[in-house]
Amino acid sequence: MTKEHSEQIDSIFSENGPLATLLKGYRTRPSQIKMAHSIAEALFSEKNAAVEAGTGIGKSLAYLVPSLLYAVAEGKRGALSTETRTLQNQLITKEIPILQKALTPIAGREIKIELCLGSRNYMCIRKFENAVTAGLFSKHEMKKVPLINEAIEKNSIFTRIDGILPESMWKHIHRDKDFCLSSKCPHFGYCMLQQARLRWNSADILIMNHYLFFTHINTGKTYLPYFDFVVFDEAHAIPDICCKQLGFSIDAHFFKQDLSDDEIRKTLLALNKGEKREQLLDIFATILDEYTYFFTLLAAITGSNSSFRVTRPIVSADYLTASLGRFIDCANTVDEKDGDEYTLFLLDGIRARMLSLHSSLGMISRTPTSDWVFWIENSSYITFNGQPIDPAKIFNSEIFSFYSSLIFSSATLTVGDSFDFFVSRLTTDEANEIMLLKLESEFDYKNNLIFHVAHPTNNPSQPHYADYITRTIIECAAITKGNILVLFNSYRLLNLCEEKTVEQSDYPLISQSEFSAIEAVTLYKKENGALLFGTHSFWQGIDLQGDLLRAVIITQLPFSPPDRPDVAARSEQIEKQGGRAFEQLHIPTAVIKFRQGTGRLLRGENEYGALIVLDSRIINKSYGSLFLNSLPEHRRAESMDELRQMYEERSKKQKIITGSTEPQAD
């Protein structure tokens, strides 16, 4: 990095710089500037960096500014990948428009940034027209049709996440890669995905989520245009998402989704009469029978278990795999003599869909390798899943060697002040060196965070633990007047505590047992003094600022079930290499998730609140110190009475500072 670039960063973040002009209430933050310099150094020297940045540092601007400066100065294109839609929306609607204004004079030209989505988030005009002709839309949905026609006429783009159309319409009109005519489509010149891709090709920075990034990797890096460097925010989630996206999942509803068995049969019947048509119809009938039998067998194998790890070949899959292979081979022999152009196009899409299924089933029917884990999931329906076990192998071969720089940023990358666990899941190659930087939050946690821990005799193994949790929730709600997030590690305990709390409390209760995470948070924001109960997805990504959250209650330390198939496979791999899985996998994973959960509280500089941990293992077990030491500075309340006193004192102080009884968002 040149002296000029270093001075540009200092100028941009200075008290009289462009950010101060454009951002109300802006102030310089030494940690933010340090982070920006560190990332700039890594980018300009083509090195990798991992930065843990505590809440309030302003890490988004700290990685965006050097990324944009580097992209413009060196003529490079970068990718910015996030986990949650919340952060993605924040970047698109807040930080990026401000930075485009601030940096355009420095760049001497417009800085182009584009949002990238998976292809199913874009509308297919051909499918839309077919849906209208076939009468697939309801009377209410038809009111949206003029809006869609207007967008097509104006050659504009809208996507699934824009919320313009209901989900009931999207299922009929989304783009499907297996049934895309591409350049042969009469609407190719107006295709919304193709228009988006043209914009991507001229962008300086592409914004995407982690799932799309690894989908891009899985397609041989063909879905997105080439980019030189990658910035991963919310990087703590990357290893698990990597394994999930490069794996597969098939379920009993395969022939009841986008392309039903009736539609496949209708397409086959549309072929010209002859031997090929009859063969395909016969083979497909066999496939349906064998597919039903196969998933009946999987259900029997799983029994009453919620999941079952498969460690031996499922020989019965051979019959289904062989039938799929015969269908694919027969479909390959079909030519223009056997049907009209549209029927042949549909058949080609069906063949592609069958090929994907054949590939997944092929992995099931042979001896599982030590690199993959396979399991049956039994929830509302049966699924068969496969994932690579070690993300580091993928990063070593496909990612570190391909991009000039990888930047990893999150508020939770370390365990016990060490990056070792995070780095070990990304690479085992010493050549892939990562510069490490840990920056503490600049928030006044010591005065604003009140911490209470369970009595040593209370732990999740006790028979009346749910009663203890319920009693604590009600006591805490009386202190804070509600607005409490209660985090669970299992649906069983959540459901039990929900039932008891509803019986004993008048506070509105919104639970993940009834709503999705997005729905629950939306409802919670509309209620005054509500209680929000959530499990796994609630530990991270939820952003409830200001008075929306006055307390977080953690009911259990968030250890993953050791018998969960993917966890068990990783544990075995560590043990085979001479390690200790509990210390090297289970504890670090739980600590990072614990830090994510505690991080839901105090999202703004002037906020205050109570953190209550009800799992006594945090003080009774030797590993508990790793959890305790991961907390920021705080005041500790030894009892609920003391917590009440501290909370009321802090509330009075807030009233003096702001003239309000409520905490203010940053």
C-alpha positions as CSV (number, residue, x, y, z in Angstrom):
1,M,0.0,0.0,0.0
2,T,1.4,3.4,-1.0
3,K,1.6,6.4,1.3
4,E,-1.1,8.0,-0.9
5,H,-3.6,5.3,-0.2
6,S,-2.8,5.4,3.5
7,E,-3.4,9.1,3.5
8,Q,-6.6,8.7,1.6
9,I,-8.0,6.3,4.3
10,D,-7.0,8.7,7.0
11,S,-8.7,11.6,5.2
12,I,-11.9,9.6,4.5
13,F,-12.3,8.7,8.2
14,S,-11.1,12.0,9.6
15,E,-13.3,14.4,11.6
16,N,-13.6,16.7,8.6
17,G,-13.7,14.0,6.0
18,P,-16.4,13.0,3.5
19,L,-17.9,10.5,6.0
20,A,-18.3,13.1,8.6
21,T,-20.1,15.3,6.1
22,L,-22.5,12.6,5.0
23,L,-23.1,10.7,8.2
24,K,-25.1,12.4,11.0
25,G,-23.4,12.0,14.3
26,Y,-20.2,10.6,12.8
27,R,-17.1,10.4,15.0
28,T,-13.7,9.0,14.3
29,R,-13.0,5.6,15.8
30,P,-9.4,4.6,16.2
31,S,-10.2,0.9,15.9
32,Q,-12.2,1.5,12.7
33,I,-9.3,3.3,11.1
34,K,-6.8,0.6,12.3
35,M,-9.0,-2.1,10.7
36,A,-9.3,-0.2,7.4
37,H,-5.5,0.2,7.2
38,S,-5.0,-3.5,8.0
39,I,-7.3,-4.6,5.3
40,A,-5.8,-2.1,2.8
41,E,-2.4,-3.5,3.6
42,A,-3.6,-7.1,2.9
43,L,-5.3,-6.1,-0.4
44,F,-2.6,-4.1,-1.9
45,S,0.1,-6.7,-0.9
46,E,-2.2,-9.5,-2.1
47,K,-2.3,-11.2,1.3
48,N,-5.1,-12.7,3.4
49,A,-6.4,-11.2,6.7
50,A,-8.8,-12.1,9.5
51,V,-10.2,-9.3,11.7
52,E,-12.3,-9.8,14.7
53,A,-14.1,-6.4,15.3
54,G,-16.2,-6.0,18.3
55,T,-19.7,-4.3,18.2
56,G,-19.6,-0.6,17.6
57,I,-16.3,-0.4,15.7
58,G,-18.1,0.1,12.4
59,K,-16.5,-2.8,10.6
60,S,-18.7,-2.5,7.4
61,L,-17.1,0.9,6.6
62,A,-13.7,-0.4,7.7
63,Y,-13.7,-3.1,5.0
64,L,-15.7,-1.3,2.4
65,V,-13.5,1.8,2.1
66,P,-10.2,-0.1,1.5
67,S,-12.0,-2.6,-0.8
68,L,-13.4,0.2,-3.0
69,L,-10.1,2.1,-3.1
70,Y,-8.2,-1.0,-4.1
71,A,-10.7,-2.0,-6.7
72,V,-10.6,1.4,-8.4
73,A,-6.9,2.0,-8.0
74,E,-5.8,-1.4,-9.3
75,G,-8.7,-2.1,-11.7
76,K,-9.7,-5.1,-9.8
77,R,-13.2,-6.6,-9.1
78,G,-14.1,-7.7,-5.6
79,A,-16.8,-9.9,-4.0
80,L,-18.4,-9.0,-0.7
81,S,-20.1,-12.0,0.9
82,T,-22.4,-11.9,4.0
83,E,-24.4,-14.5,5.8
84,T,-27.6,-12.6,6.6
85,R,-30.1,-10.7,4.5
86,T,-30.2,-8.1,7.3
87,L,-26.6,-7.1,6.8
88,Q,-26.9,-7.3,3.0
89,N,-29.8,-4.9,3.1
90,Q,-27.9,-2.6,5.4
91,L,-25.0,-2.4,3.1
92,I,-27.1,-1.9,0.0
93,T,-29.4,0.8,1.5
94,K,-27.1,2.6,3.9
95,E,-23.3,2.2,3.8
96,I,-22.8,1.8,0.0
97,P,-24.8,4.8,-1.2
98,I,-22.9,7.0,1.3
99,L,-19.5,5.6,0.2
100,Q,-20.4,6.0,-3.5
101,K,-20.9,9.7,-2.8
102,A,-17.8,10.0,-0.6
103,L,-15.4,8.2,-2.8
104,T,-16.5,9.2,-6.3
105,P,-14.4,12.5,-6.2
106,I,-11.4,10.4,-5.2
107,A,-12.0,7.7,-7.8
108,G,-12.7,10.2,-10.5
109,R,-15.6,8.1,-11.8
110,E,-18.8,6.4,-10.6
111,I,-18.1,3.4,-8.4
112,K,-20.3,0.5,-9.5
113,I,-21.7,-2.0,-6.9
114,E,-24.2,-4.7,-7.8
115,L,-26.2,-7.2,-5.7
116,C,-26.0,-10.8,-7.0
117,L,-28.7,-13.4,-6.3
118,G,-29.2,-17.0,-7.2
119,S,-31.0,-17.5,-10.5
120,R,-34.2,-18.7,-8.9
121,N,-34.7,-15.2,-7.5
122,Y,-35.1,-13.8,-11.0
123,M,-38.3,-14.0,-13.1
124,C,-38.5,-16.0,-16.3
125,I,-40.6,-14.1,-18.8
126,R,-41.3,-17.3,-20.8
127,K,-42.6,-19.1,-17.7
128,F,-44.6,-16.0,-16.7
129,E,-46.4,-15.9,-20.1
130,N,-47.0,-19.7,-19.9
131,A,-48.5,-19.3,-16.4
132,V,-50.9,-16.5,-17.6
133,T,-52.0,-18.6,-20.6
134,A,-52.5,-21.7,-18.5
135,G,-54.5,-19.7,-15.9
136,L,-52.2,-20.6,-13.0
137,F,-52.7,-17.3,-11.1
138,S,-55.6,-16.6,-8.8
139,K,-57.9,-13.7,-9.2
140,H,-56.0,-11.7,-6.6
141,E,-52.6,-12.6,-8.2
142,M,-53.9,-11.5,-11.6
143,K,-53.9,-7.9,-10.2
144,K,-50.1,-8.1,-10.2
145,V,-49.9,-9.1,-13.9
146,P,-50.1,-5.5,-15.3
147,L,-47.2,-4.5,-12.9
148,I,-45.1,-7.3,-14.3
149,N,-46.0,-6.5,-17.9
150,E,-45.0,-2.9,-17.3
151,A,-41.6,-4.0,-15.9
152,I,-41.0,-6.2,-18.9
153,E,-41.8,-3.3,-21.3
154,K,-39.5,-1.0,-19.4
155,N,-36.7,-3.6,-19.5
156,S,-36.4,-3.3,-15.7
157,I,-35.3,-5.9,-13.1
158,F,-37.1,-6.9,-10.0
159,T,-36.3,-10.0,-7.9
160,R,-37.9,-12.3,-5.3
161,I,-36.4,-10.4,-2.4
162,D,-37.9,-7.1,-3.5
163,G,-41.3,-8.3,-2.2
164,I,-43.2,-7.1,-5.2
165,L,-44.9,-10.5,-5.8
166,P,-46.3,-13.0,-3.4
167,E,-44.5,-16.3,-3.0
168,S,-47.5,-18.1,-4.5
169,M,-46.7,-16.4,-7.9
170,W,-42.9,-17.0,-7.7
171,K,-43.3,-20.7,-7.7
172,H,-44.7,-20.5,-11.2
173,I,-42.4,-17.9,-12.7
174,H,-38.9,-18.2,-11.2
175,R,-36.0,-19.1,-13.4
176,D,-35.0,-22.8,-13.5
177,K,-31.5,-23.6,-14.8
178,D,-32.6,-27.0,-16.1
179,F,-35.4,-25.5,-18.2
180,C,-33.7,-22.4,-19.5
181,L,-33.5,-21.9,-23.2
182,S,-30.7,-19.4,-22.8
183,S,-29.8,-17.7,-26.0
184,K,-32.5,-19.7,-27.9
185,C,-35.2,-18.1,-25.8
186,P,-37.3,-15.5,-27.6
187,H,-37.1,-13.3,-24.5
188,F,-33.4,-13.6,-24.1
189,G,-32.7,-10.0,-24.9
190,Y,-35.2,-9.0,-22.1
191,C,-34.3,-11.7,-19.6
192,M,-34.0,-10.2,-16.1
193,L,-31.2,-12.6,-15.1
194,Q,-29.2,-11.7,-18.3
195,Q,-29.7,-8.0,-17.6
196,A,-28.4,-8.5,-14.1
197,R,-25.4,-10.4,-15.4
198,L,-24.6,-7.5,-17.7
199,R,-24.5,-5.2,-14.7
200,W,-22.4,-7.7,-12.7
201,N,-19.8,-7.7,-15.5
202,S,-19.3,-3.9,-15.2
203,A,-19.3,-3.8,-11.4
204,D,-16.3,-2.9,-9.2
205,I,-17.8,-4.8,-6.2
206,L,-20.3,-7.7,-6.3
207,I,-22.4,-8.3,-3.2
208,M,-23.7,-11.7,-2.4
209,N,-24.4,-14.1,0.4
210,H,-22.2,-17.0,1.5
211,Y,-24.6,-19.5,0.0
212,L,-24.3,-18.0,-3.5
213,F,-20.5,-17.7,-3.2
214,F,-20.2,-21.4,-2.5
215,T,-22.8,-22.2,-5.2
216,H,-20.5,-20.3,-7.6
217,I,-17.5,-22.4,-6.4
218,N,-19.6,-25.6,-6.9
219,T,-20.4,-24.6,-10.5
220,G,-16.7,-24.4,-11.3
221,K,-16.8,-20.6,-10.8
222,T,-19.1,-20.1,-13.8
223,Y,-22.2,-18.5,-12.3
224,L,-20.7,-15.1,-11.5
225,P,-18.2,-13.1,-13.5
226,Y,-14.5,-13.3,-12.5
227,F,-13.5,-11.4,-9.4
228,D,-10.0,-10.9,-7.9
229,F,-10.5,-10.8,-4.2
230,V,-13.2,-11.7,-1.6
231,V,-14.3,-10.0,1.6
232,F,-16.3,-12.3,3.9
233,D,-18.3,-10.5,6.6
234,E,-20.0,-12.7,9.3
235,A,-17.1,-15.0,8.5
236,H,-17.6,-17.2,11.5
237,A,-20.4,-19.0,9.6
238,I,-18.3,-19.7,6.5
239,P,-17.0,-23.3,7.3
240,D,-20.4,-24.8,7.9
241,I,-22.1,-23.0,4.9
242,C,-19.2,-24.2,2.7
243,C,-19.9,-27.9,3.6
244,K,-23.7,-27.4,3.3
245,Q,-23.6,-25.8,-0.2
246,L,-21.1,-28.2,-1.6
247,G,-23.2,-31.1,-0.4
248,F,-26.6,-32.4,-1.4
249,S,-30.0,-33.1,0.0
250,I,-32.7,-35.1,-1.6
251,D,-36.2,-35.8,-0.2
252,A,-39.3,-37.8,-0.7
253,H,-41.0,-34.9,-2.5
254,F,-38.5,-34.7,-5.4
255,F,-41.3,-35.5,-7.9
256,K,-43.8,-33.2,-6.3
257,Q,-41.9,-29.9,-6.4
258,D,-41.2,-27.6,-9.4
259,L,-41.6,-30.4,-11.9
260,S,-44.2,-33.0,-10.8
261,D,-44.5,-36.6,-11.9
262,D,-47.7,-35.7,-13.9
263,E,-45.8,-32.9,-15.8
264,I,-43.0,-35.3,-16.6
265,R,-45.4,-38.0,-17.8
266,K,-47.3,-35.3,-19.9
267,T,-44.0,-34.3,-21.5
268,L,-43.1,-37.9,-22.4
269,L,-46.6,-38.5,-23.8
270,A,-46.1,-35.5,-26.0
271,L,-43.2,-37.3,-27.8
272,N,-44.0,-38.9,-31.1
273,K,-45.3,-42.4,-30.7
274,G,-42.6,-45.0,-31.0
275,E,-40.2,-47.3,-29.1
276,K,-38.3,-44.4,-27.4
277,R,-41.5,-42.9,-26.0
278,E,-42.7,-46.2,-24.6
279,Q,-39.3,-47.0,-23.1
280,L,-39.1,-43.6,-21.3
281,L,-42.7,-44.0,-20.0
282,D,-42.0,-47.5,-18.7
283,I,-38.6,-46.5,-17.1
284,F,-40.2,-43.5,-15.5
285,A,-43.0,-45.6,-14.0
286,T,-40.3,-47.9,-12.6
287,I,-38.4,-44.8,-11.2
288,L,-41.5,-43.6,-9.3
289,D,-42.1,-47.0,-7.8
290,E,-38.4,-47.5,-6.8
291,Y,-38.2,-43.9,-5.5
292,T,-41.2,-44.5,-3.2
293,Y,-39.8,-47.8,-2.0
294,F,-36.4,-46.2,-1.4
295,F,-37.7,-43.5,0.9
296,T,-40.0,-46.0,2.7
297,L,-36.8,-47.9,3.4
298,L,-35.1,-44.8,4.6
299,A,-38.0,-44.1,7.0
300,A,-37.7,-47.7,8.3
301,I,-34.0,-47.3,8.8
302,T,-34.4,-44.1,10.7
303,G,-37.3,-45.4,12.9
304,S,-38.2,-43.0,15.6
305,N,-34.8,-41.2,15.5
306,S,-34.7,-37.6,14.2
307,S,-31.6,-38.5,12.3
308,F,-29.5,-41.5,11.4
309,R,-26.0,-41.5,10.1
310,V,-25.3,-43.8,7.2
311,T,-21.8,-45.4,7.3
312,R,-22.4,-48.3,4.9
313,P,-23.6,-48.4,1.3
314,I,-27.4,-48.6,0.9
315,V,-27.5,-51.4,-1.7
316,S,-31.2,-50.8,-2.4
317,A,-30.2,-47.5,-4.0
318,D,-28.6,-49.4,-6.8
319,Y,-31.9,-50.3,-8.4
320,L,-33.1,-46.7,-8.4
321,T,-29.7,-45.5,-9.6
322,A,-29.7,-48.0,-12.5
323,S,-33.2,-47.0,-13.6
324,L,-32.2,-43.3,-13.6
325,G,-29.2,-44.2,-15.7
326,R,-31.4,-46.1,-18.2
327,F,-33.7,-43.1,-18.4
328,I,-30.8,-40.7,-19.0
329,D,-29.3,-43.0,-21.7
330,C,-32.6,-43.3,-23.4
331,A,-33.3,-39.6,-23.3
332,N,-29.9,-39.0,-24.9
333,T,-31.0,-40.9,-28.0
334,V,-34.0,-38.7,-28.6
335,D,-33.6,-36.4,-31.5
336,E,-35.6,-33.9,-33.6
337,K,-37.6,-36.7,-35.3
338,D,-39.1,-37.7,-31.9
339,G,-41.0,-34.5,-31.0
340,D,-41.5,-30.8,-31.5
341,E,-38.9,-28.3,-30.3
342,Y,-40.7,-27.4,-27.1
343,T,-41.2,-31.0,-26.0
344,L,-37.6,-31.8,-26.7
345,F,-36.5,-28.8,-24.7
346,L,-38.6,-30.0,-21.7
347,L,-37.2,-33.5,-22.0
348,D,-33.7,-32.1,-21.9
349,G,-34.5,-30.3,-18.6
350,I,-36.0,-33.5,-17.2
351,R,-32.9,-35.4,-18.2
352,A,-30.7,-32.7,-16.4
353,R,-32.8,-33.0,-13.3
354,M,-32.5,-36.8,-13.4
355,L,-28.8,-36.5,-13.9
356,S,-28.4,-34.5,-10.7
357,L,-30.5,-37.1,-8.7
358,H,-28.5,-39.9,-10.3
359,S,-25.2,-38.3,-9.1
360,S,-26.4,-37.9,-5.5
361,L,-27.8,-41.4,-5.3
362,G,-24.6,-42.7,-6.8
363,M,-22.7,-41.5,-3.7
364,I,-25.2,-43.4,-1.4
365,S,-24.8,-46.7,-3.1
366,R,-21.0,-46.9,-2.8
367,T,-18.9,-47.1,0.3
368,P,-18.8,-43.7,2.0
369,T,-15.4,-42.0,1.9
370,S,-13.7,-40.5,5.0
371,D,-14.1,-37.1,3.4
372,W,-17.9,-37.1,3.4
373,V,-20.7,-37.7,5.9
374,F,-24.1,-39.1,4.9
375,W,-27.3,-39.2,7.0
376,I,-31.0,-39.5,6.9
377,E,-33.0,-36.7,8.4
378,N,-36.5,-37.4,9.8
379,S,-38.5,-34.2,10.5
380,S,-41.8,-33.4,8.7
381,Y,-40.5,-35.6,5.9
382,I,-37.5,-37.8,5.1
383,T,-34.4,-36.3,3.5
384,F,-31.1,-37.9,2.6
385,N,-28.1,-35.6,3.0
386,G,-24.4,-35.7,2.1
387,Q,-21.7,-33.1,2.9
388,P,-17.9,-32.9,2.8
389,I,-16.5,-33.0,6.3
390,D,-13.5,-30.7,6.1
391,P,-14.0,-27.2,4.6
392,A,-10.2,-26.6,4.8
393,K,-9.7,-29.0,1.9
394,I,-12.1,-27.0,-0.3
395,F,-10.5,-23.7,0.7
396,N,-7.0,-25.0,0.1
397,S,-7.8,-26.3,-3.4
398,E,-10.5,-24.0,-4.7
399,I,-10.3,-20.7,-2.9
400,F,-7.0,-19.7,-1.4
401,S,-5.2,-20.6,-4.7
402,F,-7.6,-18.8,-6.9
403,Y,-8.1,-15.3,-5.3
404,S,-5.4,-12.7,-4.7
405,S,-6.7,-11.9,-1.2
406,L,-9.3,-13.2,1.2
407,I,-10.5,-11.0,4.0
408,F,-12.5,-12.5,6.9
409,S,-14.4,-10.2,9.3
410,S,-16.7,-11.0,12.2
411,A,-17.4,-10.0,15.8
412,T,-16.7,-13.6,16.8
413,L,-13.7,-15.3,15.3
414,T,-11.6,-16.1,18.4
415,V,-11.9,-18.5,21.3
416,G,-9.9,-17.6,24.3
417,D,-8.2,-14.7,22.3
418,S,-7.0,-17.3,19.8
419,F,-7.8,-17.5,16.0
420,D,-6.6,-21.1,15.9
421,F,-10.0,-22.8,15.7
422,F,-11.3,-20.5,12.9
423,V,-8.0,-20.8,10.9
424,S,-7.9,-24.6,11.3
425,R,-11.3,-24.9,9.6
426,L,-10.1,-22.7,6.6
427,T,-6.7,-24.1,5.8
428,T,-4.1,-26.6,6.8
429,D,-1.5,-25.3,4.3
430,E,1.1,-23.0,5.8
431,A,1.4,-21.3,2.5
432,N,-2.0,-19.8,3.0
433,E,-0.9,-17.4,5.6
434,I,-3.5,-15.2,7.2
435,M,-2.7,-11.8,8.9
436,L,-4.6,-11.7,12.2
437,L,-6.1,-8.7,14.0
438,K,-8.4,-8.5,17.1
439,L,-10.1,-5.2,17.9
440,E,-12.1,-4.8,21.1
441,S,-15.4,-3.0,21.1
442,E,-15.4,0.7,22.0
443,F,-18.7,0.4,23.8
444,D,-18.9,1.1,27.6
445,Y,-19.9,-2.4,28.5
446,K,-18.6,-2.0,32.1
447,N,-21.4,0.4,32.9
448,N,-24.1,-0.8,30.5
449,L,-24.0,-4.6,30.7
450,I,-25.4,-6.3,33.8
451,F,-24.5,-10.0,34.1
452,H,-26.2,-12.6,36.2
453,V,-25.3,-16.3,36.2
454,A,-27.3,-19.3,37.5
455,H,-27.0,-20.7,41.0
456,P,-24.4,-23.5,41.0
457,T,-27.1,-26.1,41.7
458,N,-29.2,-25.3,38.6
459,N,-28.3,-27.2,35.4
460,P,-30.1,-28.6,32.3
461,S,-30.0,-32.2,33.6
462,Q,-32.3,-31.4,36.5
463,P,-36.0,-32.6,36.2
464,H,-37.4,-29.2,37.1
465,Y,-35.1,-27.1,35.0
466,A,-37.9,-25.8,32.9
467,D,-39.7,-24.5,36.0
468,Y,-36.5,-22.7,37.0
469,I,-36.2,-21.1,33.6
470,T,-39.8,-20.0,33.6
471,R,-39.5,-18.5,37.0
472,T,-36.4,-16.5,36.0
473,I,-38.1,-15.3,32.8
474,I,-41.0,-13.9,34.7
475,E,-38.8,-12.3,37.4
476,C,-36.6,-10.7,34.7
477,A,-39.7,-9.5,32.8
478,A,-40.9,-7.7,35.9
479,I,-37.6,-5.9,36.1
480,T,-37.2,-4.8,32.5
481,K,-41.0,-4.6,31.7
482,G,-40.5,-7.2,29.0
483,N,-38.6,-6.9,25.7
484,I,-36.6,-10.1,26.4
485,L,-34.9,-12.5,24.0
486,V,-34.8,-16.1,25.5
487,L,-32.4,-18.4,23.6
488,F,-32.8,-22.1,23.7
489,N,-30.6,-24.9,22.4
490,S,-33.5,-27.4,21.8
491,Y,-37.1,-27.2,20.6
492,R,-38.1,-29.6,23.4
493,L,-37.1,-27.2,26.2
494,L,-38.4,-24.2,24.3
495,N,-41.9,-25.8,23.9
496,L,-41.9,-26.9,27.6
497,C,-40.9,-23.4,28.8
498,E,-43.3,-21.7,26.4
499,E,-46.2,-23.7,27.8
500,K,-45.3,-22.9,31.4
501,T,-44.7,-19.2,30.7
502,V,-48.0,-18.7,28.9
503,E,-49.8,-20.1,31.9
504,Q,-48.0,-17.9,34.4
505,S,-47.2,-14.6,32.6
506,D,-49.3,-11.8,31.0
507,Y,-46.5,-10.6,28.8
508,P,-47.0,-11.2,25.0
509,L,-45.0,-14.3,24.0
510,I,-43.8,-14.8,20.4
511,S,-42.1,-18.1,19.8
512,Q,-40.2,-19.9,17.0
513,S,-42.4,-22.9,17.6
514,E,-45.1,-21.0,15.8
515,F,-43.4,-18.6,13.4
516,S,-40.3,-18.5,11.2
517,A,-37.4,-16.3,12.5
518,I,-38.4,-13.4,10.2
519,E,-42.1,-13.6,11.1
520,A,-41.4,-13.8,14.8
521,V,-39.0,-10.8,14.8
522,T,-41.6,-8.8,12.8
523,L,-44.4,-9.6,15.3
524,Y,-42.1,-8.9,18.2
525,K,-41.3,-5.4,17.0
526,K,-45.0,-4.6,16.9
527,E,-45.6,-5.7,20.5
528,N,-44.7,-3.6,23.6
529,G,-42.9,-5.5,26.3
530,A,-43.0,-8.9,24.5
531,L,-41.0,-12.1,25.2
532,L,-39.2,-13.7,22.2
533,F,-38.4,-17.4,22.3
534,G,-36.0,-18.8,19.8
535,T,-33.6,-21.6,19.1
536,H,-30.6,-22.0,16.7
537,S,-31.3,-19.2,14.1
538,F,-32.0,-16.7,16.8
539,W,-28.5,-16.8,18.2
540,Q,-27.1,-14.7,15.4
541,G,-28.2,-12.3,12.7
542,I,-31.1,-10.8,14.8
543,D,-30.6,-7.1,15.2
544,L,-33.0,-5.5,17.8
545,Q,-31.6,-2.0,18.5
546,G,-32.5,0.5,21.1
547,D,-35.3,-0.3,23.5
548,L,-36.4,-3.3,21.5
549,L,-34.2,-5.5,23.6
550,R,-33.6,-5.0,27.3
551,A,-32.4,-8.5,28.3
552,V,-31.1,-11.7,26.8
553,I,-31.6,-15.0,28.7
554,I,-29.4,-17.9,27.7
555,T,-31.0,-21.1,28.9
556,Q,-28.3,-23.6,27.9
557,L,-24.7,-23.4,26.7
558,P,-25.1,-23.9,22.9
559,F,-23.2,-27.3,22.5
560,S,-24.2,-29.1,19.3
561,P,-25.6,-32.6,19.9
562,P,-22.5,-34.9,19.7
563,D,-24.6,-37.6,17.9
564,R,-25.6,-35.2,15.1
565,P,-24.2,-36.9,12.1
566,D,-22.1,-34.1,10.7
567,V,-20.8,-33.3,14.2
568,A,-20.0,-36.9,14.9
569,A,-18.1,-37.3,11.6
570,R,-16.0,-34.2,12.3
571,S,-15.3,-35.5,15.8
572,E,-14.2,-38.9,14.5
573,Q,-11.9,-37.2,12.0
574,I,-10.2,-35.2,14.8
575,E,-9.9,-38.3,17.0
576,K,-8.3,-40.3,14.2
577,Q,-5.7,-37.6,13.8
578,G,-4.8,-37.9,17.4
579,G,-6.8,-34.9,18.6
580,R,-9.5,-34.4,21.2
581,A,-12.8,-33.6,19.7
582,F,-14.4,-32.1,22.8
583,E,-11.6,-29.6,23.2
584,Q,-10.9,-28.9,19.5
585,L,-14.4,-28.9,18.1
586,H,-17.3,-29.0,20.6
587,I,-16.1,-26.3,23.0
588,P,-14.8,-23.8,20.4
589,T,-18.0,-24.1,18.3
590,A,-20.2,-23.6,21.4
591,V,-18.1,-20.6,22.6
592,I,-18.5,-18.8,19.2
593,K,-22.2,-19.5,19.2
594,F,-22.4,-18.2,22.8
595,R,-20.6,-15.0,21.8
596,Q,-23.0,-14.6,18.9
597,G,-26.0,-15.0,21.3
598,T,-24.7,-12.5,23.9
599,G,-23.9,-10.1,21.1
600,R,-27.7,-9.8,20.4
601,L,-27.7,-7.4,23.4
602,L,-26.4,-3.8,23.3
603,R,-26.3,-3.0,19.6
604,G,-25.9,0.7,20.1
605,E,-23.5,2.9,22.0
606,N,-25.9,4.2,24.6
607,E,-27.9,1.0,25.1
608,Y,-27.9,-1.0,28.4
609,G,-29.4,-4.3,29.4
610,A,-29.2,-7.5,31.4
611,L,-27.6,-10.8,30.3
612,I,-28.6,-13.9,32.3
613,V,-27.1,-17.3,31.8
614,L,-29.0,-20.1,33.5
615,D,-26.7,-23.0,32.7
616,S,-24.5,-23.6,35.8
617,R,-21.9,-25.4,33.8
618,I,-20.5,-22.0,33.0
619,I,-19.2,-21.8,36.6
620,N,-19.1,-25.5,37.5
621,K,-17.0,-26.9,34.7
622,S,-13.4,-26.2,33.9
623,Y,-14.2,-25.2,30.4
624,G,-16.7,-22.6,31.7
625,S,-14.0,-20.0,32.0
626,L,-13.7,-19.9,28.2
627,F,-17.4,-18.8,28.1
628,L,-17.0,-16.4,30.9
629,N,-13.9,-14.8,29.6
630,S,-15.5,-14.4,26.2
631,L,-17.9,-11.8,27.7
632,P,-17.0,-8.1,27.5
633,E,-16.5,-6.1,30.7
634,H,-19.6,-6.0,32.8
635,R,-21.1,-5.6,36.3
636,R,-22.1,-8.8,37.9
637,A,-25.3,-9.3,39.8
638,E,-25.1,-12.1,42.3
639,S,-28.9,-12.4,42.7
640,M,-32.0,-11.3,40.9
641,D,-32.6,-8.7,43.6
642,E,-29.2,-7.3,42.9
643,L,-29.9,-7.4,39.2
644,R,-33.1,-5.4,39.8
645,Q,-31.3,-2.8,41.8
646,M,-28.5,-2.4,39.2
647,Y,-31.0,-2.2,36.3
648,E,-33.1,0.4,38.0
649,E,-30.0,2.5,38.8
650,R,-28.9,2.3,35.2
651,S,-32.3,3.3,34.0
652,K,-32.3,6.4,36.2
653,K,-28.9,7.3,34.9
654,Q,-30.2,7.0,31.3
655,K,-33.1,9.3,32.1
656,I,-30.6,12.0,33.3
657,I,-28.4,11.6,30.2
658,T,-31.1,11.6,27.6
659,G,-34.2,13.0,29.3
660,S,-35.9,9.6,28.6
661,T,-36.4,6.5,30.6
662,E,-35.5,4.4,27.6
663,P,-32.1,3.6,26.1
664,Q,-31.3,5.2,22.8
665,A,-30.0,3.5,19.7
666,D,-26.5,4.5,18.4
